[in-house]
């Protein structure tokens, strides 16, 4: 998330599009301050704190994200809206991801450098939605085949092969020890074993990794996924 400088107001700062919503939010803040049980000194100290604006913005973003996750999947806003197809080669893609401080495991690179893994080659827009195996299928455990069948029934599509790398660059606020599996077409390594790529944040950095996705592979219900829909073909 992009934090703003504390207490700094500029002419280019984005405004709430709905003036009524702006007034409603102001009323809510006033009522929340009046209801605060500890009294006025804490409110005064909060406003005086040099990082209060950034913390307030983070609270809004984090609370809104938490509430968004409670919406039914088909009513949920995209977690990422990305323009793919801008890398000219796999080498360029790997260089771009690693140049931004991320890591790609050697095993993931083996999948990326396989013959089946292809880049789009021209810009296309995709929306990516966060979900879990349980939410998508209604089951605590499923095979890869069952998982993809459930995804297809809900109108989502195969993520382009480069999606995980693009998401890795975009997912700058990924929580520690979280994995997100990107449901693209499973691709083979040098031994013919099928994998999908996933993005993870671990103690040693932010990664693109790979996970087994052969037809009979078992997925637990709490596994976190990213599914996608194509938005439109962009003009060259």
N, C-alpha and C positions, 0 to 999 in steps of 0.2 A: 504494500500500500504506500501511497505517496504522502508523506507528512509535510505540513506547511510550517514555516517559521513561526514560533510562538508570537501571538498578538500582532502579527504583521498583516496589514490590509492593503491590497493592491487593486487597481482598477480592473485587472484581468482575472481576479478570483471568480470562479464559477458561482453563480447564484442558483438558488432553488427556482426551477422553472414555474412552479405553481406558487403564486403569491399567497394564496390561502393556506397552503401547506406550510409556508414559512411562518405565517402568523400562528398557526396551530402549534408548530413546534416550539415557537417562543413561549406560548402559553403553557405548554407542557413543561418546559424548563423552569418557568416561574413556579408552577405548582409543585414540581419535584423539589425545588429549593425550599419552598415553604413547608413541605412535608418532612424535610430532613430533620431527624430527631436530635442530632448532636448540637444544633444551633448554628448561629451565624458566623462564629469564628472560623469553623472549618470551611465554610463557603468562601470566606474572605481569603483564607490561606490557599485554598485551591486556585482561586483566580490569580493570586500573587505568585504562585509557583511558576518558574520560568518555562516549564514544559507542559503547562496545563492545557494549552490549545492542542498540542500533538496528542496528549493522552485522551482528551475529549474526542478528537477525531478517531483515534483507535477504538475507543469504546463504542462509538456509533458503528464503525465498520465491523467490528467483531460481533456485536450483538445482532446486527442486521444479517450477517453471514450465518450465525447460529439459527436465527429464525427462518432464514431462507431454506435451510436444510430440513425443516419440518414440513415444508410444502410437498404435496404429491409431486412425483418426478415430472409428470407431463405439464405441471404448472410452474416448474422451477425455471428461473433465469439461467442462462449459460454461465458456467464458471469461467470459461475462456472463450473469447471470440477471436479467432486467429486467421490471418491470411497465410496460407501454406503455398508451396510451390515456388519459393523464391531462391532456393539453393540450386546452384548449377551442377553440383556434383556431390557425391557422398563425402569426399575429402573436404570440400568447402563447408558442408554441414558439421562435420566433426570439429573442424577448426573453429567454427563459429561458436559452438557450444562450449568447447574447452577454453576458448579465448575469453569467455565471460565468467570463467572461474568454476565451471561445473566439470564433472567427471563422467566419463563413459567407460564402463568396464570392458576389459578385453573380450569377454564372452559376448557382451552386447555388440561390440564392434564386429565380431565374427558373424553375427546375424545381419548387421547392417551391410557388411561387405559381401554377403551372399548374393547369388544371381537373382533370386526371387525378389529381393528388396529393391524397390524402385522409387525414385522421386517423381513428383507430379510433373515438374518441368514448366508449368505455367501457373500463375496465381489463381487460387480458389479459396473461398471463405468457408470456414467450418465453425460451428458452435459445439462446445464440449460441456457435458453435464456430469456433475459428481453424483455417484450412486454407490450402492453396495450390491453384492451378489444376492443377498436376502431380499432387498427391495426390488431388484430387477426380476427375480424368479419366484419369490415367495417361499423359497426352500433354504434349509440350513446347509445343505451340500448339494452341488450339482457337478456334472461333467462339463467339459468345454463345449461339447455339442449342445447340451441343454441350455447352457448360458447364452450361446449365440442365437439359438432359436428364440429364446425369450426376448433378447435384445431386438431381433428382427421383427417380432410381433408388435413391439411398441413403436416401430417406425424409425429406429436408429440404424445407422449404416456402418460399414467398415471404416475405421479411421485410416487415412492415408499412412503409408509406412513411416513417413518423416514426422508424424504427429508427436511422438514421445519427445523427440529432440526439440521441437518447437515449444511444447508445453514446458519442458525443462527450463528453457530460457525465460518463459513467461511466469513460471510459478516461483516467484522470488520469496514468497512468504509461506512456503510449505512448512508445516509443523515438524518438529524433530521426531524421528522414528516413524514417519508415515510413508507408506507405499501407495501409489496409485497405478493400477494396471490399465493400459490403454488398449481398448478392444479393436485392434486392427486385424487383418488377415494374419494368422500365425505363419511365421516364416521359418525356413529350415536353416540349421547351422551346417557346418561342413560334413556332419555325420547323418544329416537328414532328420534330426530331431526338431520338433516344432516349438517355437517360442513366440511370445509377444514381449514387447518392451514395456518397462515400467519406470516411473520416476520416483525417487526416494530421497529423503533427507535423513542422513545419518551423522554420527558424531564426527566423522572425517570428511563431511562435505555433502553436496547435492549431486545426485547420481542419475544416470540412465543405466538401468540394469535389464536383465532378461529373466523371464519366468516361463516354465513349461506350459504349453498350450496344445498338446496333442489331443485328439478327440476324447479320449477317456480320462484325461487328467481331472482330478477332483479339486473343486474350488469351495472353500468354506464361505459361509453366509456373510461373515463380517469383512471379507476382502473388499477393499475400496477400489472402485472402477472409475474410468472416464469413458463415457459413450458420446457419440457425436452425430450431428446432422449437418449435411452440406447446405450452405446458404445460397450461393449463386456463383456462376462462372463470371469472373471479371474480364473486362475487355483488356486486350494486350496493351 
